[in-house]
Amino acid sequence: MRAVIKTAFARLTEGWIARDVFNRSTSHSRAVGIATTFKAKTIAADSLIRAGEVGGDLEYHFKHSLIQETAYGTLLRERRMALHQYVAEAILRLNPEAGVHQPAVLAFHYYRAGDAERAFRFALSAGDQARRNYAHQEAIANYDLALSVADRLKGAEFGPQIRAAFRGKGSALEISGEHLAAQDAFRAMRSFAAAKGDAAMEAEALNQLAVALRTIPRSGEIGGP
């Protein structure tokens, strides 16, 4: 089956321009703006995708997750990164408010594009937004994404934001009743701060850890980390 799908895409994508973007950020496997309207309709004719709910030629969906995975897998890593960058920029160009309403989507695409700074900023925003809405697991996932690129960030201005990401993750874990995981998050914050020579972050990490340990201390750890 995968071979058949690859053959179909190889035939259809021959000579396409750089608008063949596959968006893996949504649960319904959306294909966004694939090449031109003509090309998208050509694929639809081959029963690979179908028109979305938005109407017109703005949105298409893969008919099956296997089609999506196979199409995505045919792209080289550099090509995938470039396309994710294109998607993120296109989303913001078409909807300037997406940074407020869809930060998690933008964080995903910038992360896949290798843009650490933008991935971090949008993931932090998505984490804060989810935590305010009591979606704690979603918040933790977004904070994790932000922190996964924190080591690649340059500039002192990111220090307070990285602290906020650790603090937000720890808080979301505590509210979710995952106290031991919260302790580990603050330990990771301390280690990160020590590696960066950030005394303010390290002090905050120790303070947060002390509070977390008093909440549900581990055996033998009452006196400190």
C-alpha positions, 0 to 999 in steps of 0.5 A: 500500500505504501508503495502505491501511495508513494508512486501516486505522489511521485507522479503527481508532485513532479515539477510542483512549486514550493507550496506542497505543505503537509500539516501534521499538527491537527488530529484530522490530518489536514493538508494545507495549501498543497501546491496550487488549487489545480494540483490539490484538485488533481490529488483529490481526483486520485482519492488521496485527499478530500476538501475540508470543512472550511470550503473553497480551496483553503483546506484539504484533508488526507483521506487516511493517516497512512497517506499522510504518513507516507507523503510526509515520509517522502520529504527529505529532512531539510525539505520538511524543515523548510515547509514547516517554516513556510506553514508557520509564516503563512499562518501568521500572514493569513491570520495575524492573531494566530499567535494569540489564538493558535500558539501551540500550532505555531510552536509545533511548526517552528520547532519542526523548522528548527527555529528555536527562538520562535518555537520557544516563545510560542510554546511558552505562550501556549503553555501559559494559555493552557494553564490558565484554562486548567488544561494542565496536561496540555500546558505541561506538553507545551512547557516541555517543548519550550524547554527542549529548545531552551539550551539553544537560546542566545541572549540574556532576555530569555533568562526570565522566560526560561524561568517562567517555563520551568515554573509553569511546568512545575506548577502544572504538575503540582496542580495535577497531583504529580508532586514527584514530577514537579520536584524533578522539574525544579531539579532540572531547573536548578541544573540548567541554571547552574550550567548557565551560571544563572544565579537568580534562576538557581535561587528560584529553583531551590526555593521552588524545590524546597516548597515542593519537598514540604508538600510531599517529601521523598524519604531522606530528602527533607534536608534538601535536594 
